[in-house]
């Protein structure tokens, strides 16, 4: 029996869809079953489990042999995921699939504290005595949603990145399908999977969005300080601003998120989806 933590999020919900498509038995461990039901529908088994409450997690994990762990960004991410790991140990889970962060960011001296926490959780899982596999998806195409409002309202794509910055963006559906294969096939254990799509420059992103919305969009590059101020003006918490800034300045702008692997095709059996495919479903947010 498979348990999924994080099944209501952007990529977790894609894993849920992929598991449903493969007609396997699983349950989602969620903090609020009513809210989760509104997102996932009536066909998904839901059980209450709170990452801050290990006793609730142990109860929710009863009978599981496989556990997928995904926690949304949080200043408490490391502790919450360690709670899940400890509950898994106590509940007899024998295989863990962990949703981590981008390959270059996972190190103890990462410019992002969130990525530092992912590093420490990975190390704890590897030394837990439980079989494990780790998914490290690169820059999500859905991250571009943070740029959608100015595109829709002003016809401007505003970013701190130069046009020539190359990023291997990945479609969330590919993350979910790859995670399903890793979760269902224990022969995949003991491996870290760096999941990417093809490299696309920010200039090409501008072209694809312009094509999707049917009008020419202006590219506006701003200093990192201006990007931080804009996030603060939106009410983003300081810890999240620090994470985004650390990733953008410390990793993305330097080309560290431009690596490419063939893991998506190996795991899913098809090439990675492209940005124009993602925009087919997202262009409304950009004014298309």
C-alpha positions as a printed Julia matrix, in Angstrom:
288×3 Matrix{Float64}:
   0.0    0.0     0.0
   1.29   3.44   -0.97
   0.95   6.59    1.09
   1.31  10.05   -0.43
   2.2   13.12    1.63
   1.77  16.35   -0.33
  -0.86  15.09   -2.77
  -2.81  18.35   -2.95
   0.04  20.53   -4.25
   1.1   21.38   -7.81
   3.27  18.31   -8.37
   1.75  16.06   -5.7
  -1.61  16.25   -7.43
   0.11  15.21  -10.66
   1.46  12.14   -8.86
  -2.07  11.36   -7.66
  -3.35  11.56  -11.24
  -0.51   9.34  -12.47
  -1.18   6.72   -9.78
  -4.89   6.75  -10.63
  -4.04   6.22  -14.31
  -2.07   3.13  -13.35
  -4.95   1.8   -11.22
  -2.91   1.22   -8.08
  -4.05   1.33   -4.47
  -2.88   4.38   -2.51
  -4.0    6.86    0.09
  -3.19  10.53    0.61
  -2.15  11.66    4.06
  -3.52  15.17    4.49
  -3.91  17.71    7.27
  -7.47  18.67    6.29
  -9.43  15.86    4.58
 -12.35  18.14    3.69
 -10.11  20.65    1.92
  -8.22  17.83    0.22
 -11.46  16.27   -0.99
 -12.42  19.57   -2.63
  -9.13  19.47   -4.56
  -8.76  15.77   -5.3
 -12.38  14.62   -5.59
 -14.24  11.67   -4.17
 -12.17   8.9    -5.74
  -9.02   9.38   -3.63
  -8.72   7.74   -0.21
  -7.87  10.39    2.34
  -6.63   9.97    5.89
  -5.76  12.67    8.36
  -2.11  13.12    9.24
  -0.35  16.31   10.32
   3.38  16.69    9.72
   3.67  18.53   13.02
   1.99  15.63   14.89
   3.95  12.38   14.64
   1.27  10.33   16.39
  -1.27  11.3    13.73
   1.27  10.39   11.05
   1.92   6.96   12.54
  -1.8    6.27   12.62
  -2.17   7.42    9.0
   0.75   5.23    7.9
  -0.66   2.02    9.35
  -0.4   -0.74    6.75
   1.82   1.21    4.34
   4.91  -0.29    2.76
   5.74   2.67    0.48
   5.68   6.38    1.32
   6.08   9.41   -0.94
   7.1   12.55    0.99
   6.58  16.03   -0.39
   6.35  19.09    1.86
   5.58  22.55    0.54
   8.11  25.31    1.16
   8.21  26.18    4.83
  10.76  27.53    7.32
  10.02  24.3     9.23
  10.46  22.0     6.21
  13.35  19.99    7.65
  11.65  19.22   10.95
   8.32  18.41    9.32
   9.87  15.96    6.89
  12.02  14.38    9.6
   8.77  13.85   11.5
   7.44  11.97    8.48
  10.62   9.89    8.31
  10.44   8.98   12.0
   6.78   8.04   11.71
   7.62   5.9     8.67
  10.29   4.05   10.65
   7.89   3.41   13.52
   5.12   2.28   11.17
   7.16  -0.29    9.28
   7.38   1.56    5.95
  10.07  -0.16    3.88
  10.43   2.2     0.88
  10.5    6.01    0.81
  10.42   8.24   -2.26
  11.43  11.77   -1.37
  10.56  14.86   -3.41
  13.61  17.1    -3.02
  14.83  20.2    -4.87
  16.95  21.07   -7.88
  20.23  19.19   -8.27
  22.7   22.1    -7.99
  20.93  23.56   -4.98
  21.08  20.46   -2.78
  24.16  21.1    -0.67
  24.89  22.23    2.89
  26.14  25.64    1.7
  23.29  26.27   -0.76
  22.28  29.93   -1.3
  18.76  28.82   -0.29
  18.03  27.62    3.24
  15.16  25.54    1.84
  17.66  23.68   -0.35
  19.98  23.26    2.64
  17.1   21.64    4.51
  16.41  19.33    1.56
  20.06  18.27    1.71
  19.84  17.33    5.39
  16.56  15.45    4.91
  18.07  13.51    2.0
  21.01  12.51    4.19
  18.68  11.42    7.01
  16.62   9.28    4.62
  19.72   7.67    3.11
  20.98   6.69    6.57
  17.56   5.55    7.87
  17.9    1.9     6.97
  14.8    2.16    4.74
  15.03   1.66    0.98
  14.87   5.04   -0.71
  14.76   6.94   -3.99
  15.02  10.71   -4.42
  13.35  12.89   -7.03
  15.13  16.18   -7.76
  12.98  18.11  -10.22
  14.5   21.22  -11.78
  12.78  24.57  -12.4
   9.02  23.99  -12.65
   7.34  25.57  -15.67
   4.55  26.51  -13.27
   7.01  28.84  -11.49
   6.45  31.2   -14.42
   3.0   31.87  -12.94
   4.72  34.38  -10.66
   5.31  36.5   -13.77
   1.79  36.14  -15.19
   0.0   39.14  -13.67
   2.25  41.86  -15.18
   2.08  40.08  -18.53
  -1.71  40.04  -18.43
  -2.18  43.57  -17.1
   0.74  45.48  -18.63
   2.09  43.31  -21.43
   5.42  43.08  -19.62
   7.42  40.06  -18.52
   9.31  41.37  -15.49
  12.27  39.4   -14.13
  15.74  39.87  -12.68
  17.15  37.34  -15.17
  18.98  38.29  -18.39
  17.33  37.15  -21.62
  20.16  34.73  -22.36
  19.7   32.79  -19.09
  19.13  29.13  -19.95
  16.94  26.96  -17.72
  15.95  23.3   -18.16
  12.31  23.79  -17.21
  10.11  20.79  -16.47
   6.37  20.32  -16.85
   4.66  19.38  -13.54
   2.89  16.47  -15.26
   6.27  14.96  -16.15
   7.34  15.24  -12.51
   4.21  13.38  -11.43
   4.54  10.63  -14.03
   8.23  10.13  -13.25
   7.5   10.05   -9.52
   4.81   7.41  -10.1
   7.29   5.13  -11.84
   9.87   5.61   -9.09
   7.25   4.96   -6.42
   5.78   1.85   -8.02
   9.02   0.23   -9.16
  11.25  -0.62   -6.24
  13.99  -1.58   -8.68
  14.43   2.2    -8.9
  15.55   2.36   -5.24
  18.97   3.67   -4.24
  19.08   6.31   -6.99
  18.74  10.08   -7.15
  16.77  11.26  -10.19
  17.51  14.75  -11.52
  14.4   15.5   -13.58
  14.61  18.12  -16.32
  13.04  19.3   -19.52
  14.93  20.83  -22.45
  16.91  24.03  -21.9
  15.06  27.19  -22.86
  16.37  30.75  -22.51
  14.32  33.51  -20.95
  14.27  35.18  -24.37
  12.62  32.05  -25.76
  10.19  32.05  -22.81
   9.19  35.57  -23.88
   8.62  34.37  -27.43
   6.52  31.39  -26.32
   4.34  33.49  -24.02
   3.88  36.13  -26.74
   2.79  33.4   -29.15
   0.44  31.86  -26.59
  -1.35  35.13  -25.8
  -1.32  36.38  -29.38
   0.51  39.65  -28.81
   4.03  40.99  -28.4
   5.19  41.06  -24.78
   7.91  43.42  -23.54
  10.88  41.98  -21.63
  11.78  44.03  -18.56
  14.88  43.09  -16.59
  15.05  44.62  -13.11
  17.79  44.51  -10.46
  17.49  41.76   -7.84
  16.78  44.43   -5.23
  13.73  45.6    -7.18
  12.51  42.0    -7.49
  12.86  41.57   -3.71
  10.94  44.79   -3.07
   8.13  43.63   -5.36
   7.86  40.36   -3.44
   7.79  42.24   -0.14
   5.1   44.57   -1.48
   3.0   41.49   -2.31
   3.22  40.43    1.33
   5.52  37.45    0.87
   7.22  36.37    4.13
  10.91  37.15    4.56
  11.94  33.48    4.58
  10.25  32.88    1.21
  11.75  36.04   -0.3
  15.17  34.83    0.87
  14.57  31.44   -0.78
  13.42  32.89   -4.1
  16.25  35.43   -4.16
  18.83  32.81   -3.23
  17.66  30.55   -6.02
  17.41  33.26   -8.67
  20.66  35.09   -7.88
  22.69  32.2    -6.51
  21.67  29.48   -8.96
  19.45  30.41  -11.9
  21.24  33.58  -13.01
  24.58  31.77  -13.01
  23.33  29.0   -15.29
  23.23  26.35  -12.57
  19.72  25.28  -13.54
  20.59  24.6   -17.15
  21.63  20.97  -16.76
  19.81  18.28  -18.74
  19.24  14.57  -18.14
  17.19  11.91  -19.93
  15.52  10.63  -16.76
  12.05  11.87  -17.73
  12.11   9.85  -20.94
  13.6    6.81  -19.21
  10.98   6.86  -16.47
   7.89   7.86  -18.46
   8.62   6.45  -21.91
   8.14   9.78  -23.68
  10.21  12.95  -24.21
   9.72  15.77  -21.7
   6.78  18.04  -22.4
   7.61  21.46  -23.79
   6.83  24.97  -22.6
   4.25  25.53  -25.32
   2.41  22.43  -24.06
   2.33  23.89  -20.54
   1.17  27.25  -21.86
  -1.76  25.56  -23.62
  -3.32  25.12  -20.21
  -1.87  28.19  -18.48
  -2.13  30.98  -21.05
  -5.33  32.35  -19.53
  -3.34  33.57  -16.54
  -1.1   35.51  -18.92
  -4.03  37.15  -20.67
  -4.39  34.68  -23.52
